[in-house]
Each structure stands twice: as structure tokens, then as C-alpha cells.
Amino acid sequence: SLVMTMIRTSLRLEARGNKNPAEVLTKVNSFVTDDIRRGMFVTMFYVILDSRERTVSFASAGHNPMIVYRGKSKETYYLNPSGFPVGITLPDIKLFGERVQADRIRLHPDDILVLYTDGITEAMNAQRELYGDERFLSAIRKFGHLDVVEFVNALKNDILTFTGGFEQNDDITLVAIKENMAAVDVKVNGFQDMFEAVQEYDELTVAEACKIAGISSSTFYRYRKIYEEGGYDLLREMLHGYTNLGLRHMSVELKTKMYDIIRRYPHYGPKKISDLLNTEEYGFVEMSPVLIYEELKRAKLNTKERRESFVQRGGKRRLKPPGTPLLTLDGEVLVGFRSEDQPAIDMPFAPAPINSSVRSKEKLISARGKAHKTAFGNLQRYEETGVDQPEKDGEN
């Protein structure tokens, strides 16, 4: 309790005015490391909410992933940037700051953000069965339409029903946030209030109103011109293009398909994985090779040798990212799945049938790929550095 009090105090001090979650965790680690006895460490997931931009900035110190369930598209994201636990003994304390990474996403209406401790997934019933990642995701999907308070209560009751009153050895902590408004709506509503205030109060100048709202006068006049041309609907449409940044990550549903391809064809690189995803077998998923490469790099599977080693270690088991649930290719959760149920693979290195079922390459890639404006430049850089080079590895 003394260690946690010290960490909480240092976190509050370092968080003042610092909007970089990775820097905050690095400073907290430097502050408390000497006072934590050897062998002890604390995992943390630090989140900064921007209520104006509707963004979430976050960093992890060896904690469980943050789950984002996208209610409208029914997609689930397990987000966990790299980072060491706070207080862990390292050869050089600078390694903590070099390892910890920060990331940012923009929330959409009906998104649910879930932070939790492993006491939930490791909750046990009298038969010594674990609640697990699969039941947890099933519950999130089942109750995702509820108000956030009802959502948390429903998850709590689901866990209690599973454990049946069996005493638990670990703490169970859950934080949930549900987005009800898009960033576009926040900006449009703010402009509407400011515009009406300027019209209603003659003594309130545009400069004063802009200062109160925290925007420049040029922005005000630009917004007003758009409003005069097409009203708030046109303004909302224009702003949507500026604020819809989206996620730069794969959903766990798409990762399941990618890992299935890796299991079957570990010698395939980003381009061939992208082509195979865009077939009938995988539901004609359009995914940029650049985004696939970034995901492979994040998982340390960005070379043929690493993927082949990963498949060999897994044997005949289904492959999945650590800390995520097992899903079917259709996105159904596999609760109670046994590894021996995995069908054998007769020809793991056989070529895949990428032919007539592939959609035309002339089609526009999906929004996920559009976020990567430097796609071709990045692919060229990957080839120049010899990483998954198509000519050498036969992966193109």
C-alpha cells in the first residue's frame, strides 16, 4: 500500500501539464524505482482524455491491453503499446524511456473503452475454470449497447455468476468509458454557441468570443462563411474530414484472419497477405500492405524467419496475438476451445489460391489503408532495407 501511495502521488505530480503519457510514465518510474525493493514492480496503463477533440492518448507500463469495442461496426481493438513495468530492475534506467511508447486514437459515437486488471480474466470458479479473455469479450459484445453504468454492472454480474461466490486471490478492477458524441459535434456545437452569443450580445466582440472558445479569429470567420453557405450540416460535413482520423490498428477480428494466413503460409509477406485477405475465403477484406507490415513489426513477426519460428512453436494450435481471445474467421468467440481441436495442417507451406477471387487492384483501398499516405514510400523503404524483400524471399 505504501508503494502504491507513492506511485499515485508521483503520477499526480508528473501529470500536471504533461500531455505525453509516455513521458509521464518515464518520470514516475525514475521517481519511484530507487524506493521499490528489488524484484517488485507495478504494471500501469495511463490514459489522457481530451474532451474537446474526443481523443484518447495512452501508454502502457507492462499492463493488460486497453480494449476498444466499436459498437457501430462490431469491431474490437486490443491496444497495448510497448513498455516495461514501473520499478522493474533494468541494466540502465534509460531503457525504460526508450521502450515505453505512446499512442492516440479518436473515439467514435458508441465506442466503449475498457481498462481492466488480470483479476477479471483470471477469475476462477469452483471447478478451477478461468473466466478468460473469450468470456470477457463475449460479455463486452453482449452488453456493449447498454449505458456505461449498466454496462459495468452487467459485466460485474456476469463475472459473479461465473465464479459462483468462489473466493478470488486477485483484485478485480474495471474502468469503462462510453463515447456519446463525436469530435465533429463538439466543435459544431461550440461554434453554434459562440456564433449565437456574438449575435445576441452586441458588446461581445468576435475577438473576445474566440478567446473564450479557444480558437483564432480566422477560424471563426472561416466557420461562419461555411455556415452561411450551407448551415450547420455543411459545417459538420467539412469538419468530419478533418477529425475522422480513425484507428491505426487492426481489429482483433482482422488479426484473427491475418494470423490464420501466417499459420498456413508463414513465408508470405505483407503484399501476399493483403492479396489473400482480399479473397472470398477471408471475406474480401481490403487491407493496406503497409498497415499489415506495421502490425507484423509490432508483433515482432516482420520477417519470414520469425513467422516460421512462431508457427513451429505453436504446433497445431490456433495462432493469436498474446492477451487476446480466440475467434473463428467469422469473428465468433471460441469459449472453451481446446488446442487439440485444431485440425492438422497437411501442407503448411503450400501456395495459396490467389487468383480470380482477388478483387481488382484498381479498386480504392479501404479507409484503413487511406490513413497511410506514405504507403508507397514506406514499401519502397522496406524493400531497400531488405525486410521481407519480395525478390529475395519470394513474398511479393
C-alpha positions as CSV (number, residue, x, y, z in Angstrom):
1,S,0.0,0.0,0.0
2,L,2.9,2.4,0.7
3,V,4.4,1.7,-2.8
4,M,1.0,2.4,-4.4
5,T,0.6,5.6,-2.5
6,M,4.0,6.7,-3.6
7,I,3.3,5.9,-7.2
8,R,-0.1,7.6,-7.1
9,T,1.4,10.8,-5.6
10,S,4.2,10.9,-8.2
11,L,1.8,10.2,-11.0
12,R,-0.4,13.2,-10.0
13,L,2.7,15.4,-9.7
14,E,4.1,14.4,-13.1
15,A,0.8,14.5,-14.9
16,R,0.3,18.3,-14.4
17,G,0.6,20.0,-17.7
18,N,2.2,17.0,-19.4
19,K,0.1,15.6,-22.2
20,N,2.5,12.9,-23.2
21,P,1.6,9.7,-21.4
22,A,5.0,8.0,-22.2
23,E,6.9,10.9,-20.6
24,V,4.7,10.8,-17.5
25,L,5.3,7.1,-17.0
26,T,9.0,7.5,-17.6
27,K,9.2,10.3,-15.0
28,V,7.2,8.2,-12.5
29,N,9.5,5.3,-13.0
30,S,12.6,7.5,-12.4
31,F,11.0,8.9,-9.2
32,V,10.0,5.6,-7.6
33,T,12.5,3.0,-8.8
34,D,15.1,3.5,-6.1
35,D,12.4,3.1,-3.4
36,I,10.9,-0.1,-4.7
37,R,12.6,-3.2,-3.5
38,R,14.3,-5.5,-6.0
39,G,12.0,-8.0,-7.6
40,M,8.9,-5.8,-7.1
41,F,7.2,-3.9,-10.0
42,V,3.9,-2.3,-10.8
43,T,2.1,-2.5,-14.1
44,M,0.1,0.5,-15.2
45,F,-2.0,1.8,-18.2
46,Y,-2.1,5.5,-18.3
47,V,-4.8,7.3,-20.3
48,I,-5.3,11.0,-21.1
49,L,-8.8,12.0,-22.3
50,D,-9.2,15.1,-24.5
51,S,-12.9,16.0,-24.2
52,R,-12.7,18.7,-26.9
53,E,-11.0,16.6,-29.6
54,R,-12.6,13.3,-28.3
55,T,-9.2,11.7,-28.4
56,V,-7.5,9.2,-26.0
57,S,-3.7,9.3,-25.6
58,F,-2.3,6.4,-23.8
59,A,0.8,4.4,-22.8
60,S,1.3,1.1,-21.0
61,A,3.8,0.0,-18.4
62,G,3.6,-3.7,-19.0
63,H,-0.2,-3.8,-18.3
64,N,-3.1,-5.6,-20.0
65,P,-4.2,-4.1,-23.3
66,M,-6.9,-1.5,-23.4
67,I,-10.0,-2.8,-25.2
68,V,-12.0,-0.5,-27.5
69,Y,-15.3,-2.0,-28.7
70,R,-16.7,-0.2,-31.7
71,G,-20.4,-0.5,-31.3
72,K,-21.4,0.5,-34.8
73,S,-19.0,-1.7,-36.7
74,K,-18.9,-4.5,-34.1
75,E,-15.1,-4.4,-34.2
76,T,-12.8,-4.9,-31.2
77,Y,-9.4,-3.4,-30.7
78,Y,-6.8,-4.6,-28.2
79,L,-4.4,-1.7,-27.8
80,N,-1.2,-2.1,-25.9
81,P,1.9,-0.1,-26.8
82,S,5.2,-1.5,-25.6
83,G,6.6,-0.6,-22.1
84,F,8.3,-2.1,-19.1
85,P,6.5,-2.3,-15.7
86,V,7.3,0.6,-13.3
87,G,10.0,-0.2,-10.8
88,I,11.4,-3.2,-12.7
89,T,15.2,-3.6,-12.4
90,L,16.9,-2.8,-15.7
91,P,20.6,-2.6,-16.6
92,D,20.2,1.1,-17.4
93,I,17.2,3.1,-16.2
94,K,17.2,4.9,-19.5
95,L,15.9,1.7,-21.1
96,F,12.5,2.4,-19.6
97,G,12.1,5.6,-21.5
98,E,13.4,4.1,-24.7
99,R,11.0,1.2,-24.5
100,V,7.7,2.9,-23.5
101,Q,5.6,4.2,-26.4
102,A,2.6,6.5,-26.5
103,D,-0.3,6.2,-28.9
104,R,-3.5,8.1,-29.6
105,I,-6.9,7.2,-31.1
106,R,-10.1,9.2,-31.7
107,L,-13.3,7.9,-30.2
108,H,-16.4,7.5,-32.3
109,P,-20.0,7.5,-31.0
110,D,-21.0,4.3,-29.2
111,D,-17.3,3.3,-28.7
112,I,-16.6,1.6,-25.3
113,L,-13.2,1.9,-23.9
114,V,-12.4,-0.8,-21.2
115,L,-9.4,-0.8,-18.9
116,Y,-9.0,-3.8,-16.5
117,T,-6.7,-5.9,-14.3
118,D,-6.0,-9.5,-15.0
119,G,-8.1,-10.4,-11.9
120,I,-11.0,-10.4,-14.4
121,T,-9.7,-12.8,-17.0
122,E,-8.1,-15.0,-14.3
123,A,-11.2,-15.1,-12.1
124,M,-11.9,-18.7,-11.2
125,N,-14.9,-20.8,-10.4
126,A,-15.1,-23.8,-8.1
127,Q,-14.2,-26.1,-11.0
128,R,-10.9,-24.1,-11.3
129,E,-12.0,-22.8,-14.7
130,L,-10.8,-19.3,-15.7
131,Y,-13.2,-16.6,-16.8
132,G,-10.7,-15.9,-19.6
133,D,-10.3,-13.5,-22.5
134,E,-13.0,-15.2,-24.5
135,R,-15.8,-14.9,-21.9
136,F,-14.7,-11.3,-21.3
137,L,-15.0,-10.3,-24.9
138,S,-18.3,-12.2,-25.2
139,A,-19.7,-10.2,-22.3
140,I,-18.4,-6.9,-23.8
141,R,-20.1,-7.6,-27.0
142,K,-23.3,-8.7,-25.3
143,F,-23.6,-5.7,-23.1
144,G,-22.0,-3.1,-25.4
145,H,-25.3,-1.5,-26.3
146,L,-26.0,-0.5,-22.7
147,D,-25.4,2.8,-20.9
148,V,-21.9,2.7,-19.4
149,V,-23.1,2.3,-15.8
150,E,-25.4,-0.5,-16.8
151,F,-22.6,-2.0,-18.9
152,V,-20.2,-2.1,-15.9
153,N,-22.9,-3.6,-13.7
154,A,-23.7,-6.2,-16.3
155,L,-20.1,-7.2,-16.6
156,K,-19.8,-7.4,-12.8
157,N,-22.8,-9.7,-12.6
158,D,-21.5,-11.9,-15.4
159,I,-18.2,-12.4,-13.5
160,L,-20.0,-13.1,-10.2
161,T,-22.3,-15.6,-11.9
162,F,-19.4,-17.4,-13.4
163,T,-17.3,-17.6,-10.2
164,G,-20.4,-18.6,-8.2
165,G,-19.1,-16.9,-5.0
166,F,-15.7,-18.8,-5.2
167,E,-13.1,-16.8,-3.3
168,Q,-10.7,-14.9,-5.6
169,N,-7.0,-14.4,-4.9
170,D,-6.5,-11.3,-7.1
171,D,-8.2,-7.9,-7.2
172,I,-10.8,-7.2,-9.9
173,T,-10.8,-3.7,-11.3
174,L,-12.6,-2.3,-14.3
175,V,-12.9,1.2,-15.8
176,A,-15.2,1.8,-18.7
177,I,-15.8,4.9,-20.8
178,K,-18.5,5.2,-23.5
179,E,-18.4,7.9,-26.1
180,N,-21.7,9.6,-26.8
181,M,-20.6,12.5,-29.0
182,A,-18.2,12.8,-32.0
183,A,-15.5,15.4,-32.1
184,V,-17.3,17.0,-35.0
185,D,-20.4,17.5,-32.9
186,V,-18.4,19.1,-30.1
187,K,-16.8,21.6,-32.5
188,V,-20.1,22.4,-34.3
189,N,-22.0,22.8,-31.0
190,G,-19.2,25.1,-29.7
191,F,-19.2,27.2,-32.8
192,Q,-23.0,27.5,-32.7
193,D,-23.0,28.7,-29.1
194,M,-20.3,31.2,-29.9
195,F,-21.9,32.4,-33.1
196,E,-25.3,32.9,-31.3
197,A,-23.5,34.7,-28.4
198,V,-21.9,37.2,-30.7
199,Q,-25.3,37.9,-32.4
200,E,-27.1,38.2,-29.1
201,Y,-24.7,40.4,-27.2
202,D,-23.6,43.4,-29.0
203,E,-20.9,44.2,-26.5
204,L,-19.2,40.8,-27.1
205,T,-16.7,41.1,-29.9
206,V,-15.6,38.3,-32.1
207,A,-12.1,38.5,-30.6
208,E,-13.5,38.1,-27.1
209,A,-15.7,35.2,-28.1
210,C,-12.8,33.5,-29.8
211,K,-10.6,33.9,-26.7
212,I,-13.3,32.3,-24.6
213,A,-13.8,29.5,-27.0
214,G,-10.0,29.0,-27.5
215,I,-10.0,29.4,-31.3
216,S,-8.5,32.0,-33.6
217,S,-10.5,34.8,-35.3
218,S,-9.6,33.4,-38.7
219,T,-11.1,30.0,-37.8
220,F,-14.3,31.7,-36.6
221,Y,-14.7,33.6,-39.9
222,R,-13.9,30.5,-41.9
223,Y,-16.5,28.5,-40.0
224,R,-19.0,31.3,-40.3
225,K,-18.6,31.5,-44.1
226,I,-19.2,27.8,-44.4
227,Y,-22.3,28.1,-42.1
228,E,-23.7,31.0,-44.2
229,E,-23.2,28.9,-47.4
230,G,-24.8,25.6,-46.1
231,G,-25.8,25.9,-42.5
232,Y,-24.6,23.6,-39.7
233,D,-24.9,20.5,-41.8
234,L,-22.3,21.7,-44.3
235,L,-20.0,22.8,-41.4
236,R,-20.4,19.3,-39.8
237,E,-19.6,17.6,-43.1
238,M,-16.5,19.8,-43.7
239,L,-15.2,19.2,-40.1
240,H,-15.8,15.5,-40.4
241,G,-13.0,15.2,-42.9
242,Y,-10.6,17.0,-40.6
243,T,-11.3,15.0,-37.5
244,N,-12.0,11.4,-38.7
245,L,-8.5,10.1,-38.1
246,G,-9.6,6.6,-37.3
247,L,-7.6,3.9,-35.7
248,R,-4.1,3.0,-37.0
249,H,-4.6,-0.6,-35.7
250,M,-6.1,-3.8,-36.8
251,S,-9.2,-5.1,-35.0
252,V,-8.9,-8.5,-33.3
253,E,-11.3,-9.8,-35.9
254,L,-9.0,-8.8,-38.7
255,K,-5.9,-10.0,-36.8
256,T,-7.6,-13.5,-36.5
257,K,-7.7,-13.7,-40.3
258,M,-4.1,-12.4,-40.7
259,Y,-2.8,-14.9,-38.1
260,D,-4.6,-17.7,-39.9
261,I,-2.8,-16.8,-43.1
262,I,0.5,-16.7,-41.1
263,R,-0.2,-20.2,-39.7
264,R,-0.8,-21.6,-43.1
265,Y,1.7,-19.6,-45.1
266,P,4.4,-18.2,-42.8
267,H,6.6,-17.3,-45.8
268,Y,4.0,-14.8,-47.1
269,G,5.0,-11.1,-46.6
270,P,2.6,-8.1,-46.3
271,K,1.8,-7.9,-50.0
272,K,0.7,-11.6,-50.3
273,I,-1.1,-11.4,-47.0
274,S,-3.0,-8.4,-48.3
275,D,-3.9,-10.2,-51.5
276,L,-5.1,-13.3,-49.7
277,L,-7.2,-11.3,-47.3
278,N,-9.0,-9.8,-50.3
279,T,-10.4,-13.2,-51.4
280,E,-13.7,-14.9,-50.9
281,E,-12.1,-17.2,-48.3
282,Y,-11.4,-14.2,-46.0
283,G,-14.4,-12.1,-46.8
284,F,-12.8,-9.8,-49.4
285,V,-11.1,-7.7,-46.7
286,E,-9.2,-4.7,-48.2
287,M,-6.1,-4.0,-46.1
288,S,-3.1,-1.9,-47.0
289,P,0.2,-3.9,-47.1
290,V,1.7,-1.1,-45.1
291,L,-0.7,-1.5,-42.2
292,I,-0.1,-5.2,-42.3
293,Y,3.6,-4.7,-42.1
294,E,3.3,-2.3,-39.2
295,E,1.2,-4.9,-37.3
296,L,3.7,-7.6,-38.1
297,K,6.5,-5.4,-36.9
298,R,4.6,-4.6,-33.7
299,A,4.2,-8.4,-33.1
300,K,7.9,-9.0,-34.0
301,L,6.8,-11.1,-36.9
302,N,8.1,-8.9,-39.7
303,T,10.5,-11.4,-41.2
304,K,9.9,-14.8,-42.8
305,E,12.2,-16.5,-40.3
306,R,10.3,-15.0,-37.3
307,R,7.0,-16.1,-38.7
308,E,8.2,-19.6,-39.4
309,S,9.6,-19.9,-35.9
310,F,6.3,-18.6,-34.4
311,V,4.3,-21.2,-36.3
312,Q,6.7,-24.0,-35.3
313,R,6.4,-23.0,-31.6
314,G,2.6,-23.0,-31.9
315,G,2.5,-26.5,-33.4
316,K,-1.1,-27.3,-34.5
317,R,-2.7,-24.7,-32.2
318,R,-4.6,-21.7,-33.4
319,L,-2.4,-18.7,-33.5
320,K,-3.4,-15.4,-32.0
321,P,-1.8,-12.3,-30.5
322,P,-0.9,-12.7,-26.8
323,G,-3.6,-11.4,-24.5
324,T,-6.4,-11.6,-27.0
325,P,-9.3,-14.0,-27.3
326,L,-9.6,-16.9,-29.8
327,L,-12.0,-16.2,-32.6
328,T,-13.3,-18.0,-35.7
329,L,-12.6,-16.4,-39.1
330,D,-16.2,-15.2,-38.9
331,G,-15.4,-13.4,-35.6
332,E,-17.2,-15.7,-33.3
333,V,-15.6,-16.1,-29.9
334,L,-14.3,-19.6,-29.1
335,V,-15.2,-20.1,-25.4
336,G,-13.8,-23.3,-24.0
337,F,-11.7,-24.1,-27.1
338,R,-9.1,-26.8,-26.8
339,S,-5.9,-26.7,-28.8
340,E,-6.3,-30.4,-29.7
341,D,-9.5,-29.4,-31.6
342,Q,-7.3,-27.6,-34.1
343,P,-7.3,-29.5,-37.4
344,A,-3.9,-30.7,-38.7
345,I,-2.2,-28.8,-41.5
346,D,-1.1,-31.2,-44.2
347,M,0.9,-28.7,-46.3
348,P,1.7,-25.6,-44.3
349,F,3.9,-24.1,-47.0
350,A,1.6,-24.8,-50.0
351,P,0.9,-21.8,-52.2
352,A,-2.5,-20.2,-51.6
353,P,-5.0,-19.8,-54.4
354,I,-4.7,-16.1,-55.0
355,N,-6.3,-15.8,-58.4
356,S,-9.8,-15.0,-59.8
357,S,-11.3,-14.4,-56.3
358,V,-9.0,-11.4,-55.7
359,R,-10.7,-8.1,-56.3
360,S,-9.3,-5.8,-58.9
361,K,-6.2,-4.0,-57.8
362,E,-7.6,-0.9,-59.4
363,K,-10.2,-0.5,-56.6
364,L,-9.6,2.0,-53.9
365,I,-8.2,0.6,-50.7
366,S,-10.3,0.8,-47.6
367,A,-10.3,3.7,-45.1
368,R,-7.8,1.7,-43.1
369,G,-5.3,2.0,-45.9
370,K,-6.1,5.6,-46.8
371,A,-4.7,6.7,-43.4
372,H,-1.2,5.7,-44.6
373,K,-0.5,8.4,-47.2
374,T,3.1,7.4,-47.4
375,A,2.3,3.8,-48.3
376,F,4.3,3.5,-51.5
377,G,7.3,5.3,-49.9
378,N,7.2,3.0,-46.9
379,L,7.0,-0.1,-49.1
380,Q,10.0,1.1,-51.1
381,R,11.9,1.7,-47.9
382,Y,11.1,-1.8,-46.7
383,E,12.5,-3.2,-49.9
384,E,15.6,-1.1,-49.7
385,T,16.4,-2.3,-46.2
386,G,15.9,-5.9,-47.1
387,V,13.0,-6.5,-44.7
388,D,10.6,-9.1,-46.3
389,Q,12.1,-8.2,-49.6
390,P,9.9,-9.8,-52.3
391,E,12.7,-10.5,-54.7
392,K,14.8,-12.4,-52.1
393,D,12.1,-14.1,-50.1
394,G,9.5,-14.7,-52.8
395,E,7.0,-12.9,-50.7
396,N,5.6,-10.4,-53.1
